[in-house]
Amino acid sequence: MKNDIVKLITRNAVVAAIYFLLTFAGQGVGFGPVQIRISEALVLLCFFRRDYVIGVTLGCFLSNLTSPFMPWDLLIGTFATFASGLLVSYCKHLALATLIPVIINGFSIGAELVFIFNYGSNGFWITSSFILIGEFLAVSVIGYLLMLLAKRNKSFYDAIGANKNIDYKW
C-alpha cells in the first residue's frame, strides 16, 4: 500500500515536471492569443490512468506561474487543464478524448485573453479560433499520434502504470 502511494506521487511528479519543461521550452508559442502548448498533449495520459489529472494540473499550474498573464492564467488556464484531464479520464474513445481539451481550453483561454486584452465580443471568436487550432494541433494531432505510436510498445503501459483503456480502438 505504501509503495503504491510512492509510485502515484512519483509518476505524477514526473508528469508535472515534463509538462513544465515542455511549456518552458516552448514559451514563445505557449502563451498568448496564438499558442501551441505541446505539453497539453500530456492530458491524454489521463485516458489511461485517472490520477494523472493531478500531475497534468500541477504541471500546468507551475507553468502558469511563468505566464505573462498572471494571475488569470494561473486560475483559468489551470482550471481548464484540470477540467479537461478529468473529463478525458472518463472517455472510452481516444479520438473523442482529444477533442475535450480543444473545446475547453479553446473557449476558456479565448475568453480569458479577450478579457485581458479587452478585444470585445468579435475578438472572442477570433481569439478562441486561434486557441482551438493550437490546442487541436497539440492534443488531437501530436498527442493522438504519440499515443498511437505508444500503443505499439506494450512497455509504455507498464511505464505509465495504465489501469484503464489499454485496448482502446481508436
Phi and psi in degrees as GROMACS dihedral restraints (atoms count N, CA, C in turn):
[ dihedral_restraints ]
;  ai    aj    ak    al  type     phi  dphi    fc
    3     4     5     6     1   -62.2    20    10
    4     5     6     7     1   -38.1    20    10
    6     7     8     9     1   -63.7    20    10
    7     8     9    10     1   -36.6    20    10
    9    10    11    12     1   -64.4    20    10
   10    11    12    13     1   -40.0    20    10
   12    13    14    15     1   -67.1    20    10
   13    14    15    16     1   -40.4    20    10
   15    16    17    18     1   -62.4    20    10
   16    17    18    19     1   -42.3    20    10
   18    19    20    21     1   -63.8    20    10
   19    20    21    22     1   -42.7    20    10
   21    22    23    24     1   -60.8    20    10
   22    23    24    25     1   -47.3    20    10
   24    25    26    27     1   -64.6    20    10
   25    26    27    28     1   -43.4    20    10
   27    28    29    30     1   -64.5    20    10
   28    29    30    31     1   -47.2    20    10
   30    31    32    33     1   -60.8    20    10
   31    32    33    34     1   -43.5    20    10
   33    34    35    36     1   -69.8    20    10
   34    35    36    37     1   -33.8    20    10
   36    37    38    39     1   -66.1    20    10
   37    38    39    40     1   -39.1    20    10
   39    40    41    42     1   -65.8    20    10
   40    41    42    43     1   -44.2    20    10
   42    43    44    45     1   -61.2    20    10
   43    44    45    46     1   -44.6    20    10
   45    46    47    48     1   -60.8    20    10
   46    47    48    49     1   -43.1    20    10
   48    49    50    51     1   -65.1    20    10
   49    50    51    52     1   -43.1    20    10
   51    52    53    54     1   -63.8    20    10
   52    53    54    55     1   -43.8    20    10
   54    55    56    57     1   -57.6    20    10
   55    56    57    58     1   -48.8    20    10
   57    58    59    60     1   -60.8    20    10
   58    59    60    61     1   -47.3    20    10
   60    61    62    63     1   -64.1    20    10
   61    62    63    64     1   -41.0    20    10
   63    64    65    66     1   -64.5    20    10
   64    65    66    67     1   -40.6    20    10
   66    67    68    69     1   -67.6    20    10
   67    68    69    70     1   -43.6    20    10
   69    70    71    72     1   -62.9    20    10
   70    71    72    73     1   -41.0    20    10
   72    73    74    75     1   -66.1    20    10
   73    74    75    76     1   -30.6    20    10
   75    76    77    78     1  -107.4    20    10
   76    77    78    79     1    32.5    20    10
   78    79    80    81     1   -55.3    20    10
   79    80    81    82     1   -32.5    20    10
   81    82    83    84     1   -63.0    20    10
   82    83    84    85     1   -28.2    20    10
   84    85    86    87     1  -119.8    20    10
   85    86    87    88     1     7.1    20    10
   87    88    89    90     1   -94.6    20    10
   88    89    90    91     1   -10.0    20    10
   90    91    92    93     1  -135.2    20    10
   91    92    93    94     1   152.6    20    10
   93    94    95    96     1   109.0    20    10
   94    95    96    97     1   179.6    20    10
   96    97    98    99     1   -65.3    20    10
   97    98    99   100     1   -28.6    20    10
   99   100   101   102     1  -117.7    20    10
  100   101   102   103     1   110.2    20    10
  102   103   104   105     1  -144.0    20    10
  103   104   105   106     1   146.0    20    10
  105   106   107   108     1  -131.8    20    10
  106   107   108   109     1    99.2    20    10
  108   109   110   111     1   -95.9    20    10
  109   110   111   112     1    95.6    20    10
  111   112   113   114     1   -58.0    20    10
  112   113   114   115     1   -31.7    20    10
  114   115   116   117     1   -59.9    20    10
  115   116   117   118     1   -22.1    20    10
  117   118   119   120     1   -64.0    20    10
  118   119   120   121     1   -19.0    20    10
  120   121   122   123     1   -61.9    20    10
  121   122   123   124     1   -24.4    20    10
  123   124   125   126     1   -65.5    20    10
  124   125   126   127     1   -17.6    20    10
  126   127   128   129     1   -60.9    20    10
  127   128   129   130     1   -21.8    20    10
  129   130   131   132     1   -71.5    20    10
  130   131   132   133     1   -14.8    20    10
  132   133   134   135     1   -62.2    20    10
  133   134   135   136     1   -28.3    20    10
  135   136   137   138     1   -64.5    20    10
  136   137   138   139     1   -21.7    20    10
  138   139   140   141     1   -64.2    20    10
  139   140   141   142     1   -31.3    20    10
  141   142   143   144     1   -99.3    20    10
  142   143   144   145     1   -20.3    20    10
  144   145   146   147     1  -157.3    20    10
  145   146   147   148     1   114.7    20    10
  147   148   149   150     1   -59.8    20    10
  148   149   150   151     1   -35.3    20    10
  150   151   152   153     1   -70.9    20    10
  151   152   153   154     1    -8.3    20    10
  153   154   155   156     1   -67.5    20    10
  154   155   156   157     1    -9.3    20    10
  156   157   158   159     1   -56.6    20    10
  157   158   159   160     1   -36.6    20    10
  159   160   161   162     1   -63.8    20    10
  160   161   162   163     1   -51.5    20    10
  162   163   164   165     1   -64.7    20    10
  163   164   165   166     1   -42.8    20    10
  165   166   167   168     1   -66.1    20    10
  166   167   168   169     1   -43.1    20    10
  168   169   170   171     1   -65.4    20    10
  169   170   171   172     1   -43.6    20    10
  171   172   173   174     1   -62.8    20    10
  172   173   174   175     1   -42.0    20    10
  174   175   176   177     1   -61.8    20    10
  175   176   177   178     1   -41.0    20    10
  177   178   179   180     1   -65.4    20    10
  178   179   180   181     1   -43.9    20    10
  180   181   182   183     1   -58.3    20    10
  181   182   183   184     1   -48.7    20    10
  183   184   185   186     1   -63.4    20    10
  184   185   186   187     1   -39.7    20    10
  186   187   188   189     1   -64.2    20    10
  187   188   189   190     1   -41.2    20    10
  189   190   191   192     1   -72.2    20    10
  190   191   192   193     1   -12.1    20    10
  192   193   194   195     1   -65.8    20    10
  193   194   195   196     1   -22.8    20    10
  195   196   197   198     1   -97.1    20    10
  196   197   198   199     1     3.5    20    10
  198   199   200   201     1   -69.2    20    10
  199   200   201   202     1   141.7    20    10
  201   202   203   204     1   -72.4    20    10
  202   203   204   205     1    -6.9    20    10
  204   205   206   207     1  -110.5    20    10
  205   206   207   208     1    33.3    20    10
  207   208   209   210     1   -66.0    20    10
  208   209   210   211     1   147.9    20    10
  210   211   212   213     1   -88.8    20    10
  211   212   213   214     1    -2.3    20    10
  213   214   215   216     1   -61.4    20    10
  214   215   216   217     1   -44.5    20    10
  216   217   218   219     1   -63.5    20    10
  217   218   219   220     1   -36.9    20    10
  219   220   221   222     1   -61.5    20    10
  220   221   222   223     1   -41.7    20    10
  222   223   224   225     1   -81.0    20    10
  223   224   225   226     1   -59.9    20    10
  225   226   227   228     1   -73.4    20    10
  226   227   228   229     1   -46.5    20    10
  228   229   230   231     1   -63.7    20    10
  229   230   231   232     1   -43.0    20    10
  231   232   233   234     1   -66.3    20    10
  232   233   234   235     1   -42.1    20    10
  234   235   236   237     1   -64.6    20    10
  235   236   237   238     1   -38.2    20    10
  237   238   239   240     1   -62.4    20    10
  238   239   240   241     1   -41.7    20    10
  240   241   242   243     1   -69.1    20    10
  241   242   243   244     1   -39.6    20    10
  243   244   245   246     1   -59.8    20    10
  244   245   246   247     1   -49.4    20    10
  246   247   248   249     1   -62.3    20    10
  247   248   249   250     1   -41.6    20    10
  249   250   251   252     1   -61.3    20    10
  250   251   252   253     1   -48.7    20    10
  252   253   254   255     1   -60.8    20    10
  253   254   255   256     1   -41.6    20    10
  255   256   257   258     1   -63.5    20    10
  256   257   258   259     1   -46.4    20    10
  258   259   260   261     1   -67.7    20    10
  259   260   261   262     1   -38.1    20    10
  261   262   263   264     1   -60.4    20    10
  262   263   264   265     1   -37.0    20    10
  264   265   266   267     1   -65.9    20    10
  265   266   267   268     1   -16.9    20    10
  267   268   269   270     1  -100.3    20    10
  268   269   270   271     1    -1.6    20    10
  270   271   272   273     1   -77.2    20    10
  271   272   273   274     1   154.5    20    10
  273   274   275   276     1  -111.1    20    10
  274   275   276   277     1   -14.6    20    10
  276   277   278   279     1  -122.1    20    10
  277   278   279   280     1   124.2    20    10
  279   280   281   282     1   -61.9    20    10
  280   281   282   283     1   -42.6    20    10
  282   283   284   285     1   -60.6    20    10
  283   284   285   286     1   -40.9    20    10
  285   286   287   288     1   -67.4    20    10
  286   287   288   289     1   -39.5    20    10
  288   289   290   291     1   -60.4    20    10
  289   290   291   292     1   -32.1    20    10
  291   292   293   294     1   -68.5    20    10
  292   293   294   295     1   -22.7    20    10
  294   295   296   297     1   -81.8    20    10
  295   296   297   298     1   -21.6    20    10
  297   298   299   300     1   -60.4    20    10
  298   299   300   301     1   -52.4    20    10
  300   301   302   303     1   -64.8    20    10
  301   302   303   304     1   -29.8    20    10
  303   304   305   306     1   -61.1    20    10
  304   305   306   307     1   -49.1    20    10
  306   307   308   309     1   -69.9    20    10
  307   308   309   310     1   -48.5    20    10
  309   310   311   312     1   -62.9    20    10
  310   311   312   313     1   -51.0    20    10
  312   313   314   315     1   -69.3    20    10
  313   314   315   316     1   -38.6    20    10
  315   316   317   318     1   -55.6    20    10
  316   317   318   319     1   -48.3    20    10
  318   319   320   321     1   -83.3    20    10
  319   320   321   322     1   -37.4    20    10
  321   322   323   324     1   -73.0    20    10
  322   323   324   325     1   -44.2    20    10
  324   325   326   327     1   -70.7    20    10
  325   326   327   328     1   -36.1    20    10
  327   328   329   330     1   -57.9    20    10
  328   329   330   331     1   -46.4    20    10
  330   331   332   333     1   -64.7    20    10
  331   332   333   334     1   -40.0    20    10
  333   334   335   336     1   -59.4    20    10
  334   335   336   337     1   -47.4    20    10
  336   337   338   339     1   -69.5    20    10
  337   338   339   340     1   -34.6    20    10
  339   340   341   342     1   -62.8    20    10
  340   341   342   343     1   -41.6    20    10
  342   343   344   345     1   -63.9    20    10
  343   344   345   346     1   -46.8    20    10
  345   346   347   348     1   -63.6    20    10
  346   347   348   349     1   -46.0    20    10
  348   349   350   351     1   -92.9    20    10
  349   350   351   352     1    -3.0    20    10
  351   352   353   354     1    55.5    20    10
  352   353   354   355     1    51.1    20    10
  354   355   356   357     1   -76.3    20    10
  355   356   357   358     1   -23.8    20    10
  357   358   359   360     1    88.5    20    10
  358   359   360   361     1   178.4    20    10
  360   361   362   363     1   -66.5    20    10
  361   362   363   364     1   -35.6    20    10
  363   364   365   366     1   -66.4    20    10
  364   365   366   367     1   -34.7    20    10
  366   367   368   369     1   -65.4    20    10
  367   368   369   370     1   -27.3    20    10
  369   370   371   372     1   -59.9    20    10
  370   371   372   373     1   -47.9    20    10
  372   373   374   375     1   -68.6    20    10
  373   374   375   376     1   -37.1    20    10
  375   376   377   378     1   -68.8    20    10
  376   377   378   379     1   -49.1    20    10
  378   379   380   381     1   -63.3    20    10
  379   380   381   382     1   -45.2    20    10
  381   382   383   384     1   -61.7    20    10
  382   383   384   385     1   -36.8    20    10
  384   385   386   387     1   -61.9    20    10
  385   386   387   388     1   -42.4    20    10
  387   388   389   390     1   -66.1    20    10
  388   389   390   391     1   -40.5    20    10
  390   391   392   393     1   -66.8    20    10
  391   392   393   394     1   -42.9    20    10
  393   394   395   396     1   -57.9    20    10
  394   395   396   397     1   -44.8    20    10
  396   397   398   399     1   -64.4    20    10
  397   398   399   400     1   -46.0    20    10
  399   400   401   402     1   -62.8    20    10
  400   401   402   403     1   -42.9    20    10
  402   403   404   405     1   -67.7    20    10
  403   404   405   406     1   -37.6    20    10
  405   406   407   408     1   -61.3    20    10
  406   407   408   409     1   -44.9    20    10
  408   409   410   411     1   -63.3    20    10
  409   410   411   412     1   -43.3    20    10
  411   412   413   414     1   -70.2    20    10
  412   413   414   415     1   -45.5    20    10
  414   415   416   417     1   -97.4    20    10
  415   416   417   418     1   -52.5    20    10
  417   418   419   420     1   -76.8    20    10
  418   419   420   421     1   -23.6    20    10
  420   421   422   423     1  -102.4    20    10
  421   422   423   424     1   -66.0    20    10
  423   424   425   426     1   -65.8    20    10
  424   425   426   427     1   -49.4    20    10
  426   427   428   429     1   -61.0    20    10
  427   428   429   430     1   -45.0    20    10
  429   430   431   432     1   -62.2    20    10
  430   431   432   433     1   -45.7    20    10
  432   433   434   435     1   -62.5    20    10
  433   434   435   436     1   -40.0    20    10
  435   436   437   438     1   -63.1    20    10
  436   437   438   439     1   -40.6    20    10
  438   439   440   441     1   -68.7    20    10
  439   440   441   442     1   -35.1    20    10
  441   442   443   444     1   -66.4    20    10
  442   443   444   445     1   -39.7    20    10
  444   445   446   447     1   -65.6    20    10
  445   446   447   448     1   -41.5    20    10
  447   448   449   450     1   -65.3    20    10
  448   449   450   451     1   -30.5    20    10
  450   451   452   453     1   -60.9    20    10
  451   452   453   454     1   -29.0    20    10
  453   454   455   456     1   -70.0    20    10
  454   455   456   457     1   -22.8    20    10
  456   457   458   459     1  -108.5    20    10
  457   458   459   460     1   101.0    20    10
  459   460   461   462     1   -62.6    20    10
  460   461   462   463     1   -24.8    20    10
  462   463   464   465     1   -68.9    20    10
  463   464   465   466     1   -17.2    20    10
  465   466   467   468     1   -59.6    20    10
  466   467   468   469     1   -44.2    20    10
  468   469   470   471     1   -64.6    20    10
  469   470   471   472     1   -36.1    20    10
  471   472   473   474     1   -67.5    20    10
  472   473   474   475     1   -42.2    20    10
  474   475   476   477     1   -62.8    20    10
  475   476   477   478     1   -39.0    20    10
  477   478   479   480     1   -91.3    20    10
  478   479   480   481     1    -3.9    20    10
  480   481   482   483     1    67.7    20    10
  481   482   483   484     1    35.2    20    10
  483   484   485   486     1   -55.0    20    10
  484   485   486   487     1   134.7    20    10
  486   487   488   489     1  -130.5    20    10
  487   488   489   490     1    12.6    20    10
  489   490   491   492     1  -160.6    20    10
  490   491   492   493     1   159.8    20    10
  492   493   494   495     1    55.5    20    10
  493   494   495   496     1    29.4    20    10
  495   496   497   498     1   -67.3    20    10
  496   497   498   499     1   -36.2    20    10
  498   499   500   501     1  -104.1    20    10
  499   500   501   502     1    46.4    20    10
  501   502   503   504     1   -67.4    20    10
  502   503   504   505     1   155.3    20    10
  504   505   506   507     1   -86.8    20    10
  505   506   507   508     1   -46.6    20    10
